[in-house]
């Protein structure tokens, strides 16, 4: 999906939501979208831009919030809060992140964005390094996490076979109308611990 602008990815999802639920987009009080890296083509309030890209009424507002990896969950929570408080009747909440289009260089991201004083207090690191640190501190072995990974793949395979995700996935189309992707491409049914182990040298080579 890298070739499709993230605004368009979200716009297609919004329209699929409207089609599936039958909601009248003119009744939408707000569209709240979480995004953890609001720069580049994710910037300029992608929540609002996607509403326009979807062709929804210009009166339908949109906003974007950032709580890092909890951004989409927070957006749904805020949407529910607006309704529970009685201020709104119909709010769409979700998240958007096309990580292959992040405009980052080859160095690890600096979450303090140049604030040396904050970095001195909190030497924040990317999630890959965090995961390795947690595994080391908690004593999780490579064998432990590989076994967990295989079981996760097996569960995903069963769920896909049973149609558990059918209501959660919509096809994404290219600009010419052809289907770009219609199913989750990352599950690897039939994964084995030995198969995952064969990936270890390439990971180590990456540093």
C-alpha distance (Angstrom), angle and dihedral (degrees) to the residues before:
residue distance angle dihedral
X1 . . .
X2 3.81 . .
X3 3.80 92.4 .
X4 3.81 92.7 58.9
X5 3.81 117.8 83.5
X6 3.83 111.2 -115.9
X7 3.79 90.6 -125.5
X8 3.80 87.7 60.2
X9 3.81 92.4 46.4
X10 3.79 89.6 55.8
X11 3.79 92.9 41.3
X12 3.80 91.3 55.6
X13 3.79 90.2 48.3
X14 3.79 92.0 50.5
X15 3.79 91.3 51.0
X16 3.80 91.4 47.6
X17 3.81 88.3 52.5
X18 3.79 91.4 51.6
X19 3.80 91.5 47.9
X20 3.80 94.9 47.8
X21 3.80 95.9 46.0
X22 3.79 99.2 33.6
X23 3.80 92.4 -130.6
X24 3.78 119.3 165.0
X25 3.81 104.3 -122.6
X26 3.79 90.3 -151.4
X27 3.82 87.5 66.3
X28 3.82 94.2 57.6
X29 3.80 111.1 117.4
X30 3.79 95.1 -169.4
X31 3.80 145.0 -12.5
X32 3.81 111.9 -143.5
X33 3.79 117.1 -169.6
X34 3.77 129.9 -177.4
X35 3.80 120.5 -142.0
X36 3.78 126.4 171.5
X37 3.80 99.8 -159.9
X38 3.79 110.0 34.4
X39 3.80 99.0 -176.2
X40 3.79 134.7 103.8
X41 3.79 112.4 8.3
X42 3.82 89.7 -8.5
X43 3.81 90.1 61.2
X44 3.79 133.7 88.3
X45 3.82 91.1 63.1
X46 3.80 99.3 -58.4
X47 3.81 90.0 -161.6
X48 3.79 91.0 64.6
X49 3.80 95.1 38.1
X50 3.81 91.6 53.0
X51 3.81 91.0 52.6
X52 3.80 88.3 56.4
X53 3.82 92.2 43.2
X54 3.80 89.0 52.8
X55 3.79 90.6 57.0
X56 3.78 93.3 -119.2
X57 3.83 116.8 153.8
X58 3.78 112.3 -73.3
X59 3.79 86.8 -126.1
X60 3.83 89.1 68.3
X61 3.82 104.2 94.2
X62 3.76 127.2 -148.6
X63 3.78 137.2 -167.9
X64 3.78 139.3 -177.5
X65 3.81 128.5 -139.5
X66 3.78 133.9 -173.5
X67 3.79 125.5 -143.3
X68 3.79 92.4 145.6
X69 3.83 110.8 -121.0
X70 3.80 91.4 -3.8
X71 3.80 92.6 57.2
X72 3.81 98.3 106.5
X73 3.80 92.2 45.1
X74 3.80 90.3 49.5
X75 3.80 90.6 50.1
X76 3.80 91.1 54.9
X77 3.81 89.8 47.1
X78 3.80 92.6 51.7
X79 3.81 89.9 47.4
X80 3.80 90.4 53.7
X81 3.81 91.5 45.8
X82 3.80 91.6 54.6
X83 3.79 90.6 54.0
X84 3.82 94.9 42.2
X85 3.80 90.0 51.3
X86 3.78 90.4 54.8
X87 3.80 94.4 -120.9
X88 3.80 94.7 111.0
X89 3.78 138.1 28.0
X90 3.82 105.0 -165.0
X91 3.81 123.1 26.8
X92 3.79 129.6 163.9
X93 3.80 116.0 -147.1
X94 3.79 129.5 -176.9
X95 3.77 145.8 107.4
X96 3.80 141.5 -94.0
X97 3.79 128.8 -161.3
X98 3.81 127.4 151.6
X99 3.78 96.8 -175.5
X100 3.79 95.7 -176.6
X101 3.81 87.0 67.4
X102 3.79 96.7 53.1
X103 3.82 108.2 130.2
X104 3.80 94.9 -134.5
X105 3.79 128.3 138.9
X106 3.78 127.0 -132.4
X107 3.80 95.0 -83.1
X108 3.83 124.9 86.1
X109 3.81 113.5 -87.3
X110 3.79 116.5 -95.2
X111 3.78 105.3 -134.7
X112 3.80 90.5 -172.0
X113 3.83 89.8 57.2
X114 3.76 93.3 -139.9
X115 3.81 99.1 -38.2
X116 3.81 101.3 138.8
X117 3.81 92.7 -176.9
X118 3.80 91.9 55.9
X119 3.81 92.1 44.7
X120 3.80 88.9 53.8
X121 3.81 89.1 55.7
X122 3.81 96.9 39.7
X123 3.83 116.9 20.6
X124 3.80 92.5 -161.8
X125 3.80 118.1 -163.2
X126 3.84 134.1 -169.1
X127 3.80 119.7 -89.4
X128 3.79 95.1 -103.6
X129 3.78 90.9 60.2
X130 3.81 90.6 41.1
X131 3.80 91.0 53.9
X132 3.79 91.5 51.6
X133 3.80 91.0 48.7
X134 3.81 92.3 49.5
X135 3.81 91.5 48.8
X136 3.80 90.1 50.4
X137 3.80 94.8 46.9
X138 3.82 94.6 44.0
X139 3.80 93.9 42.0
X140 3.81 98.6 -117.8
X141 3.79 109.4 162.1
X142 3.78 127.3 -148.1
X143 3.80 87.1 -108.6
X144 3.82 90.8 53.7
X145 3.79 94.9 52.8
X146 3.81 93.8 41.8
X147 3.81 90.6 53.5
X148 3.80 89.9 48.7
X149 3.80 90.1 48.5
X150 3.81 92.9 51.8
X151 3.80 91.8 49.1
X152 3.81 89.8 49.4
X153 3.81 90.2 52.1
X154 3.81 91.1 48.9
X155 3.80 91.4 50.6
X156 3.80 90.7 48.7
X157 3.81 90.6 50.3
X158 3.80 91.5 52.1
X159 3.80 92.0 46.8
X160 3.81 91.7 50.3
X161 3.79 91.9 48.1
X162 3.80 90.2 50.9
X163 3.81 92.2 49.1
X164 3.80 93.1 -117.2
X165 3.80 92.1 146.0
X166 3.80 98.3 42.3
X167 3.81 92.7 103.1
X168 3.80 92.1 45.3
X169 3.81 100.9 55.2
X170 3.79 130.1 64.4
X171 3.81 127.5 -174.6
X172 3.79 116.6 -104.0
X173 3.80 117.5 -143.3
X174 3.77 133.7 -148.3
X175 3.81 119.6 -122.8
X176 3.82 89.1 -95.9
X177 3.81 91.2 56.8
X178 3.80 97.3 -105.8
X179 3.80 118.7 130.2
X180 3.79 113.4 -94.8
X181 3.82 96.1 -178.5
X182 3.78 132.4 -10.1
X183 3.81 104.6 170.6
X184 3.77 137.0 37.6
X185 3.80 105.2 -85.3
X186 3.80 99.6 -165.7
X187 3.83 106.7 69.9
X188 3.80 111.5 100.3
X189 3.82 108.1 -156.3
X190 3.77 112.4 -158.1
X191 3.79 94.9 31.2
X192 3.81 115.9 161.8
X193 3.77 133.9 -164.2
X194 3.79 87.9 -116.1
X195 3.79 91.1 52.7
X196 3.78 92.4 50.8
X197 3.78 89.5 47.1
X198 3.78 90.0 57.6
X199 3.80 88.2 65.2
X200 3.79 93.0 59.2
X201 3.81 98.1 89.6
X202 3.80 92.1 53.6
X203 3.81 91.0 50.3
X204 3.79 91.2 49.5
X205 3.78 90.2 49.0
X206 3.79 88.8 56.7
X207 3.80 88.8 60.6
